[in-house]
Amino acid sequence: MKLQKLLCLTLVFLLPTMAYAAKDEVIWNQVLKQQFFAGKQLLKGDDVIQLSTPVRAEDPALVPIKVTASFPQTKEKYIKRILLVIDKNPFPFVGEFEFTPDSGKADIAMRVRVNTYSYIRAIAEMNTGEHYMVKKFVKASGGCSAPIGADYDAAMARLGKMKFRLDDKAQDGKPTMAQLLISHPNITGMQMDQVTRFKRRAHFIKQIKVTFNDKPILTAKTDIAISSDPNFRFYFVPTEKGELKAEFTDTSCESPVSRDVCEVGQSYTKTYRVTP
């Protein structure tokens, strides 16, 4: 009897999550898969990439996620692109991250906004054309409309400032982890101004490019799901002394619903001298 009661209680707690998951699969299969991968076969990706997320987000506007590749990048075999999607966000597209053999490893980590219980998906495209997908179900609520954490005027005053961090001393010819920190409020267009009570106009980072001695390391297209003050961790292979350079362009939109009224905002650049 005790075991039966325990099983019943377990089902009571699991059923809501299972219902959410089932609904999210419908959204993916009927809408998003066709939108992003029409005519493509998505293979099981557990042997290619791993996706790390919390089960329940402590802060829905700052949900840490990490994609880790199972093999190093080589000219013969490498991950060309990773697409991140949050099924039930108002705009499911999180970002598209392009890699090269000079990336060393196709690993990427960041913080994202999750608006409601949803699957987060990572799809890797190989240089040979195959697509591999992994997914994790995350419990969160309100990430896209959560107020900007810092004072808005202060956030705008430091907008565009960037910083590089290398956790370990760079070693010639070996993948080295780098961190790019960007000061930007990444306004979603759904956050309310606490003074005027009107929603602030969307203003977010749209494109990022990281190079080492002018060779592409990481190229990204991003949207409103990226958290405020973005923080990206990635790899590159320093083969000589040189310059690690980051450039990003933000976009200012009149409305978060109609993307055809977007205007290109400002471009920003940061360089860092690397000495293996």
C-alpha positions in Angstrom: 0.0 0.0 0.0 2.8 2.4 0.9 4.5 1.7 -2.4 1.2 2.3 -4.3 0.7 5.6 -2.5 4.3 6.6 -3.4 3.8 5.7 -7.0 0.5 7.7 -7.1 2.1 10.7 -5.6 5.0 10.5 -8.0 2.6 10.4 -10.9 0.7 13.4 -9.5 3.9 15.5 -9.6 5.1 14.1 -12.9 1.9 14.5 -14.9 2.0 18.3 -15.2 5.6 18.2 -16.5 4.7 15.4 -18.9 1.8 17.4 -20.2 4.0 20.4 -20.8 6.6 18.3 -22.5 4.0 16.7 -24.8 2.7 20.0 -25.8 6.1 21.3 -26.5 6.8 18.4 -28.8 3.8 19.3 -30.8 5.0 22.9 -31.2 8.4 21.6 -32.3 7.1 19.0 -34.7 4.4 21.1 -36.3 6.0 24.5 -36.4 9.6 25.0 -35.4 11.1 22.0 -37.1 9.6 23.1 -40.3 10.6 26.6 -39.8 14.3 25.9 -39.1 15.0 22.5 -40.7 12.4 21.8 -43.4 13.4 18.8 -45.4 16.3 18.0 -43.0 16.8 14.8 -41.0 17.6 15.4 -37.4 19.6 12.6 -35.9 20.0 11.7 -32.3 22.9 13.9 -31.1 24.1 12.4 -27.8 27.3 11.2 -29.3 28.1 14.5 -30.9 27.1 17.2 -28.5 25.8 17.4 -24.9 23.5 20.2 -23.6 23.8 21.2 -19.9 20.9 23.2 -18.3 19.3 23.4 -14.8 16.1 21.4 -14.4 14.5 24.4 -12.7 15.9 27.9 -13.2 16.8 30.0 -10.2 16.4 33.1 -12.3 14.4 32.8 -15.5 16.2 35.8 -17.0 19.7 34.3 -16.3 19.5 30.6 -17.1 22.9 29.1 -17.7 23.3 26.7 -20.6 26.3 25.0 -22.1 26.9 23.0 -25.3 29.9 20.7 -25.3 31.2 18.8 -28.3 32.3 15.2 -28.0 35.4 15.6 -30.3 37.9 18.3 -31.2 37.6 20.4 -34.4 39.8 19.2 -37.2 39.8 20.1 -40.9 38.5 16.6 -41.7 35.7 16.6 -39.1 34.2 19.6 -37.4 30.9 21.1 -36.2 30.1 23.9 -38.6 27.1 25.4 -36.8 25.1 25.1 -33.6 21.5 26.4 -33.4 19.8 27.0 -30.1 16.0 27.1 -29.8 13.7 27.5 -26.8 10.4 26.1 -28.0 7.9 28.2 -26.0 9.7 31.5 -25.9 7.9 34.4 -27.7 10.7 34.2 -30.2 12.1 30.6 -30.0 15.3 31.4 -31.9 18.1 31.9 -29.4 21.2 32.0 -31.6 23.1 30.5 -34.4 26.8 29.9 -33.6 29.3 29.2 -36.4 32.6 27.5 -35.8 35.7 26.6 -37.8 38.6 24.1 -37.3 40.5 27.1 -35.7 37.9 27.1 -32.9 39.6 24.0 -31.5 36.4 22.8 -29.8 32.8 23.6 -30.7 31.8 24.4 -27.2 29.7 27.4 -26.3 28.2 28.6 -22.9 26.0 31.5 -22.1 23.0 32.7 -20.1 19.5 32.8 -21.6 15.9 33.9 -20.9 13.3 31.2 -20.6 9.7 32.5 -20.6 7.8 29.4 -19.5 8.3 25.6 -19.0 9.9 24.5 -22.3 12.4 22.4 -24.1 15.7 23.9 -25.0 17.2 22.4 -28.1 20.7 22.4 -29.5 21.2 21.3 -33.1 24.7 20.7 -34.5 25.4 20.8 -38.2 28.5 18.9 -39.3 30.8 20.1 -42.0 29.6 17.0 -44.0 26.0 18.2 -43.7 24.5 15.9 -41.1 22.3 17.5 -38.3 22.3 16.2 -34.7 19.9 17.3 -32.0 19.8 17.1 -28.2 17.3 18.7 -25.8 16.6 19.4 -22.2 13.3 20.4 -20.4 13.6 23.5 -18.2 11.2 24.8 -15.7 11.1 28.6 -15.7 8.6 31.5 -16.0 8.7 35.1 -17.0 12.3 35.4 -18.3 11.6 37.6 -21.3 9.5 40.1 -19.4 11.6 40.2 -16.2 12.8 43.7 -15.3 16.3 44.8 -16.2 18.4 44.0 -13.2 20.6 47.1 -13.2 19.7 50.7 -13.3 18.7 51.5 -16.9 20.7 54.7 -17.2 23.7 53.1 -15.7 23.3 50.1 -18.1 23.1 52.4 -21.1 26.1 54.4 -19.9 28.4 51.4 -20.1 26.7 49.9 -23.2 29.2 48.5 -25.6 32.1 47.8 -23.2 33.7 44.4 -23.6 36.2 42.3 -21.8 38.1 39.2 -22.6 39.2 36.6 -20.0 41.4 33.6 -20.6 41.1 31.1 -17.7 44.4 29.4 -18.4 47.5 30.6 -20.0 47.2 30.2 -23.8 49.2 27.3 -25.1 50.5 27.3 -28.6 48.5 24.9 -30.8 46.1 23.8 -28.1 42.4 24.7 -27.6 42.2 27.5 -25.1 39.0 28.6 -23.4 38.1 32.3 -23.6 35.3 34.3 -22.1 33.8 37.4 -23.8 31.8 39.7 -21.4 29.6 42.4 -23.0 27.9 45.3 -21.3 24.5 45.5 -22.9 20.9 45.5 -21.4 19.6 43.3 -24.3 16.1 44.7 -23.9 13.5 42.3 -25.2 10.7 44.8 -25.9 8.5 43.1 -23.2 10.0 44.8 -20.2 8.1 47.6 -18.5 9.7 50.9 -17.7 9.0 51.2 -13.9 8.5 55.0 -14.2 6.4 55.5 -17.4 4.7 52.1 -17.1 5.2 51.7 -20.9 7.2 48.8 -22.4 10.7 49.7 -23.4 11.7 49.5 -27.1 13.6 46.3 -28.0 17.3 46.9 -28.2 19.5 43.8 -28.3 22.7 42.3 -29.7 22.1 40.9 -33.2 25.5 39.8 -34.5 28.8 38.8 -32.9 32.1 38.0 -34.6 35.3 36.8 -32.9 38.6 36.4 -34.8 42.2 35.6 -34.0 44.7 37.2 -36.3 41.8 37.9 -38.6 40.8 34.2 -38.8 37.1 33.5 -37.8 36.8 31.7 -34.4 33.1 32.3 -33.6 30.4 34.0 -35.6 26.9 34.4 -34.1 23.5 35.7 -34.8 21.5 36.2 -31.6 18.1 37.4 -30.5 16.2 38.6 -27.4 16.6 35.2 -25.5 20.2 36.1 -24.7 20.4 37.5 -21.2 21.4 41.1 -20.3 25.1 41.7 -20.1 25.9 38.6 -22.2 28.7 36.3 -21.2 30.0 33.9 -23.8 32.5 31.1 -23.2 34.2 29.5 -26.2 37.4 28.0 -27.4 40.1 29.0 -29.9 43.6 27.7 -30.9 46.4 30.2 -30.7 49.2 29.1 -33.0 51.3 32.3 -32.5 51.2 35.6 -30.8 48.4 37.7 -32.0 45.2 39.6 -31.6 41.9 38.2 -30.3 39.2 40.5 -31.6 35.5 40.8 -30.9 32.9 42.8 -32.8 29.2 43.1 -32.2 26.3 45.0 -33.7 23.1 45.6 -31.8 19.6 46.2 -33.3 16.9 48.7 -32.2 13.3 47.7 -32.9 10.2 49.7 -32.7 8.2 46.5 -31.8 9.1 43.0 -30.6 6.3 41.6 -32.8 7.2 43.1 -36.2 10.8 42.4 -37.0 10.7 44.1 -40.4 10.8 47.5 -38.7 14.1 46.9 -37.1 16.9 49.4 -37.5 20.6 48.6 -37.3 22.1 50.1 -34.1 25.7 50.6 -33.2 28.8 48.5 -33.8 31.4 47.9 -31.1 34.9 46.4 -31.2 37.3 45.0 -28.6 40.8 43.6 -29.1 43.1 41.5 -26.8 46.7 40.6 -27.2 47.4 36.9 -26.8 50.9 35.6 -26.0 51.1 31.8 -26.0 
